């Protein structure tokens, strides 16, 4: 009909607006009927998540490094019984896992190796819309400490550019493959717009065997057992991820912990969502 925009076109445009990091501005109603706003409808469609923020005074905010380079963070100092689930790489795609993340409403942070965007870009759109931001895990997963400065910079900058182009967000948090980095890594990461380097304090060897813990084992970097408040837990996109994710969720909950969004415990100056000067009230 002349002068009318089909509803489906408006929704599609809205979806792409959200993908680019913003909400569309809708100036006309749909048939003159009142009801939920377009933003509300799209948020429902995309299951746009807003994760709980830390309680005031319950945590110690990570600080910038004295040398001005991105700080390396291995754990969040908090009194809350929370842990942070992070998933690396991206070479296995389990639609059941996306559905599980939506159903359970569990915050995770994906460190995406950007080469996998070429074949499975839509899968990570689904993950993004389930509430997982995409952060930087290089282009093709090399051992960074073995590379020249130019090669390291290409790995980080090219990955950030690919993720920004595809998902509308330029990564500000970096995780080096194997946890391997040097001062050159930190310097070129800063040049690529990275604000912090996030490692981990524990690993769930989902879909594989870990040293001394066996298949689907759990190991802490400090050698202790179980979870500690503020643990950053490493997992990987591997076959069977949905079932393994249910497994670790059960462990976390049985221990009296809950998953939280690590980006809400990082200040904006380090690539997170928290104010740089948190309230202590």
Backbone torsions as a table, in degrees:
resi	resn	phi	psi	omega
1	UNK	NA	128.3	-178.4
2	UNK	-59.2	138.4	178.0
3	UNK	80.9	-0.3	-179.5
4	UNK	-117.0	140.0	175.8
5	UNK	-100.5	120.4	179.6
6	UNK	-55.7	144.0	-179.2
7	UNK	-56.9	-43.1	-176.8
8	UNK	-62.6	-34.7	178.4
9	UNK	-67.8	-38.0	178.7
10	UNK	-65.4	-41.8	179.4
11	UNK	-65.3	-42.7	179.2
12	UNK	-61.4	-43.9	178.5
13	UNK	-62.1	-38.4	178.7
14	UNK	-64.3	-41.4	178.8
15	UNK	-60.1	-44.6	179.3
16	UNK	-68.0	-30.3	175.3
17	UNK	-64.4	-42.9	177.5
18	UNK	-62.7	-41.6	-179.0
19	UNK	-59.3	-34.5	-179.0
20	UNK	-81.1	1.0	174.2
21	UNK	102.5	4.9	-179.9
22	UNK	-140.8	168.8	178.6
23	UNK	-101.5	141.3	179.2
24	UNK	-69.9	152.1	175.1
25	UNK	-96.7	118.1	-179.2
26	UNK	-106.2	119.4	-175.0
27	UNK	-101.5	-12.1	-178.8
28	UNK	-121.1	145.5	177.4
29	UNK	-78.0	168.5	178.5
30	UNK	-95.8	100.9	178.5
31	UNK	66.4	16.3	178.1
32	UNK	77.1	3.3	-178.0
33	UNK	-86.8	143.5	175.6
34	UNK	-86.7	159.6	-179.4
35	UNK	164.1	-166.6	-179.5
36	UNK	-58.1	144.2	178.6
37	UNK	-65.9	160.7	177.1
38	UNK	-58.2	-39.5	179.0
39	UNK	-60.6	-43.6	-179.9
40	UNK	-62.9	-42.8	-179.9
41	UNK	-63.6	-44.8	-178.6
42	UNK	-67.7	-36.2	177.7
43	UNK	-61.8	-37.1	177.9
44	UNK	-68.3	-42.4	-179.9
45	UNK	-61.3	-44.6	-174.8
46	UNK	-90.8	-2.7	-178.3
47	UNK	52.7	45.6	-177.7
48	UNK	-62.0	118.9	-172.1
49	UNK	-95.8	144.0	172.0
50	UNK	-126.5	100.9	-172.5
51	UNK	-81.3	153.6	-179.2
52	UNK	-60.7	141.4	177.0
53	UNK	-94.3	159.5	-179.1
54	UNK	-65.8	148.2	176.3
55	UNK	-67.2	138.0	179.8
56	UNK	-55.6	133.8	177.8
57	UNK	79.3	3.0	-176.0
58	UNK	-95.1	-2.6	-173.3
59	UNK	-148.6	161.0	175.5
60	UNK	-108.4	118.9	-175.9
61	UNK	-67.7	132.0	172.5
62	UNK	-57.1	143.8	-174.4
63	UNK	-109.7	152.6	174.2
64	UNK	-61.5	153.9	177.6
65	UNK	-74.7	146.8	-178.3
66	UNK	-62.9	-28.4	-177.7
67	UNK	-86.2	2.4	177.5
68	UNK	82.4	-2.6	178.2
69	UNK	-86.7	164.1	178.4
70	UNK	-58.7	128.6	178.8
71	UNK	-71.2	152.6	177.4
72	UNK	-99.5	120.8	-173.9
73	UNK	-115.6	127.7	-179.3
74	UNK	-114.3	-17.6	-177.7
75	UNK	-161.9	151.2	176.5
76	UNK	-99.5	131.0	178.4
77	UNK	-83.5	107.3	-177.4
78	UNK	-146.3	151.8	174.9
79	UNK	-90.1	-13.8	-179.9
80	UNK	-74.5	147.9	178.2
81	UNK	-85.2	70.4	179.7
82	UNK	-123.2	150.9	171.6
83	UNK	-130.9	163.2	-174.6
84	UNK	-123.1	121.7	-177.1
85	UNK	-95.7	124.1	179.4
86	UNK	-128.1	141.1	-175.7
87	UNK	-128.5	129.1	-172.8
88	UNK	-105.2	161.4	168.0
89	UNK	82.9	-107.0	-179.3
90	UNK	126.8	27.4	-176.6
91	UNK	-96.1	-1.0	174.6
92	UNK	-128.3	139.2	-170.4
93	UNK	-126.3	112.1	-173.0
94	UNK	-119.2	103.4	-178.1
95	UNK	-63.7	-30.4	177.8
96	UNK	-61.5	-32.9	179.1
97	UNK	-66.4	-42.0	178.1
98	UNK	-59.7	-44.7	179.2
99	UNK	-62.2	-38.2	179.7
100	UNK	-65.4	-43.4	179.0
101	UNK	-61.1	-41.7	177.4
102	UNK	-63.6	-47.7	-176.0
103	UNK	-64.4	-46.1	-175.8
104	UNK	-81.4	-16.2	-178.0
105	UNK	53.3	55.8	-177.9
106	UNK	-105.3	125.2	177.0
107	UNK	-73.9	132.0	171.9
108	UNK	-134.3	164.9	175.0
109	UNK	-126.0	124.0	-179.4
110	UNK	-95.5	127.7	169.7
111	UNK	-103.2	101.6	-168.6
112	UNK	-93.2	127.5	169.4
113	UNK	-80.7	112.4	-161.6
114	UNK	-68.3	-17.0	178.2
115	UNK	-60.0	-25.4	-178.1
116	UNK	-77.0	-10.5	176.3
117	UNK	-61.9	-34.0	-173.5
118	UNK	-58.9	-41.6	-176.9
119	UNK	-98.1	-24.3	-171.9
120	UNK	-134.9	37.5	-179.4
121	UNK	-58.0	-38.5	-177.7
122	UNK	-67.7	-32.8	178.7
123	UNK	-60.4	-43.0	-178.4
124	UNK	-77.4	-19.2	166.4
125	UNK	-61.7	-44.6	179.8
126	UNK	-62.3	-41.2	178.1
127	UNK	-64.8	-42.1	179.4
128	UNK	-60.4	-43.0	-177.1
129	UNK	-76.2	-15.9	172.2
130	UNK	-81.1	-8.5	174.6
131	UNK	118.8	5.9	-179.0
132	UNK	-99.7	113.7	172.3
133	UNK	-64.6	156.3	176.8
134	UNK	-105.8	118.3	176.3
135	UNK	-114.3	178.9	-164.4
136	UNK	-90.8	127.0	175.8
137	UNK	-131.6	31.8	-179.4
138	UNK	75.7	177.4	178.9
139	UNK	-79.2	-51.3	-173.8
140	UNK	-139.2	27.3	165.3
141	UNK	67.3	49.2	175.2
142	UNK	-86.4	169.2	170.0
143	UNK	-79.8	104.6	-170.1
144	UNK	-62.4	-36.9	-175.5
145	UNK	-66.0	-13.5	180.0
146	UNK	-93.6	-3.5	-173.7
147	UNK	-100.5	158.7	173.9
148	UNK	-70.0	167.4	178.6
149	UNK	-60.4	-42.9	-178.8
150	UNK	-63.4	-41.4	-179.3
151	UNK	-68.5	-39.2	177.7
152	UNK	-64.3	-43.0	-179.4
153	UNK	-63.2	-39.7	178.8
154	UNK	-63.6	-41.6	179.4
155	UNK	-59.6	-43.9	-175.6
156	UNK	-79.5	-49.6	-176.7
157	UNK	-64.6	-43.8	-178.9
158	UNK	-64.4	-37.9	177.8
159	UNK	-64.9	-45.3	179.0
160	UNK	-60.6	-40.7	-179.0
161	UNK	-66.4	-39.7	179.4
162	UNK	-66.4	-42.3	-179.9
163	UNK	-67.4	-41.8	178.3
164	UNK	-62.4	-43.3	-179.2
165	UNK	-63.3	-39.7	-175.3
166	UNK	-82.6	-38.5	-169.2
167	UNK	-119.4	2.5	172.6
168	UNK	76.2	12.5	179.7
169	UNK	-137.8	124.8	176.6
170	UNK	-86.0	122.4	-178.0
171	UNK	-57.5	141.1	175.2
172	UNK	-121.2	-3.3	178.9
173	UNK	-121.5	136.4	-175.6
174	UNK	-124.3	139.8	171.1
175	UNK	-124.0	115.3	179.5
176	UNK	-73.3	136.4	176.0
177	UNK	-53.8	139.7	-179.8
178	UNK	65.0	4.6	-174.9
179	UNK	70.5	19.0	-174.6
180	UNK	-97.0	122.5	179.4
181	UNK	-155.9	167.9	172.7
182	UNK	-142.4	-175.0	-178.2
183	UNK	-61.9	-33.5	176.7
184	UNK	-61.6	-40.6	177.8
185	UNK	-56.8	-46.5	-177.7
186	UNK	-65.5	-38.7	-179.2
187	UNK	-65.8	-48.5	-178.0
188	UNK	-72.5	-29.8	175.9
189	UNK	-60.0	-43.7	177.4
190	UNK	-60.0	-42.1	179.9
191	UNK	-63.9	-25.1	178.6
192	UNK	-90.2	3.2	177.7
193	UNK	93.5	9.9	178.4
194	UNK	-78.6	136.1	-177.7
195	UNK	-106.9	-20.1	176.7
196	UNK	-155.8	156.9	176.4
197	UNK	-113.5	121.4	-175.5
198	UNK	-108.8	113.8	175.0
199	UNK	-96.5	-140.7	-177.4
200	UNK	-155.6	158.6	178.4
201	UNK	-109.3	-11.2	179.8
202	UNK	-155.0	155.0	178.7
203	UNK	-131.7	133.9	168.5
204	UNK	-98.3	111.6	-176.5
205	UNK	-80.2	61.5	-176.4
206	UNK	-65.9	128.6	178.0
207	UNK	75.4	10.2	179.4
208	UNK	-154.7	-179.7	-179.8
209	UNK	-107.8	135.4	176.6
210	UNK	-102.8	153.6	-179.3
211	UNK	-60.4	117.2	177.0
212	UNK	81.2	-3.2	-177.3
213	UNK	-123.9	-9.0	176.0
214	UNK	75.8	-169.5	-176.2
215	UNK	-68.6	135.9	-176.3
216	UNK	53.2	36.7	-179.9
217	UNK	-86.1	164.3	179.8
218	UNK	-123.7	130.8	-178.6
219	UNK	-138.8	139.4	175.6
220	UNK	-95.7	148.0	177.6
221	UNK	-66.0	-28.7	-178.9
222	UNK	-88.1	2.0	177.4
223	UNK	82.3	-4.9	179.4
224	UNK	-77.8	-179.6	-178.9
225	UNK	-110.9	156.4	173.7
226	UNK	71.2	-165.6	-177.5
227	UNK	-99.8	153.9	171.4
228	UNK	-127.1	148.7	177.7
229	UNK	-54.3	131.6	178.0
230	UNK	87.4	6.0	177.3
231	UNK	-59.5	135.3	169.3
232	UNK	-101.7	115.6	-171.9
233	UNK	-105.1	128.6	179.8
234	UNK	-93.3	131.5	170.6
235	UNK	-134.3	176.1	179.2
236	UNK	-136.1	152.2	172.2
237	UNK	-73.8	99.5	179.2
238	UNK	-133.2	165.7	178.1
239	UNK	-57.9	136.8	-179.8
240	UNK	84.2	14.5	-174.1
241	UNK	-59.6	-37.1	-177.3
242	UNK	-60.5	-48.3	-180.0
243	UNK	-65.5	-39.3	179.9
244	UNK	-69.1	-33.5	177.4
245	UNK	-66.6	-40.7	175.2
246	UNK	-61.4	-36.4	179.7
247	UNK	-62.5	-50.3	-176.5
248	UNK	-72.3	-31.5	174.8
249	UNK	-60.5	-40.1	176.9
250	UNK	-62.1	-44.8	178.4
251	UNK	-60.3	-45.7	-177.5
252	UNK	-60.7	-46.6	-176.3
253	UNK	-71.0	-38.8	177.3
254	UNK	-61.8	-30.7	179.2
255	UNK	-83.2	1.0	178.5
256	UNK	80.9	22.3	177.6
257	UNK	-108.9	171.8	172.7
258	UNK	-142.5	148.8	174.2
259	UNK	-71.3	141.5	176.3
260	UNK	-132.3	166.6	-178.6
261	UNK	-87.5	112.7	-176.3
262	UNK	-61.9	-30.9	-179.1
263	UNK	-64.3	-22.5	177.5
264	UNK	-80.1	-7.2	177.8
265	UNK	-108.3	5.4	175.5
266	UNK	-111.2	134.7	177.9
267	UNK	-69.0	159.5	179.5
268	UNK	-58.9	-32.8	179.9
269	UNK	-66.1	-16.0	177.9
270	UNK	-111.9	14.9	175.4
271	UNK	95.2	5.0	-178.9
272	UNK	-98.3	-161.9	-178.3
273	UNK	-109.1	-11.0	-174.6
274	UNK	-76.3	145.9	173.7
275	UNK	-60.3	147.0	-179.6
276	UNK	-67.0	-20.9	175.7
277	UNK	-123.1	88.8	-174.9
278	UNK	-70.3	155.7	176.0
279	UNK	-74.5	142.3	177.1
280	UNK	-111.2	11.6	-178.2
281	UNK	-70.4	NA	NA
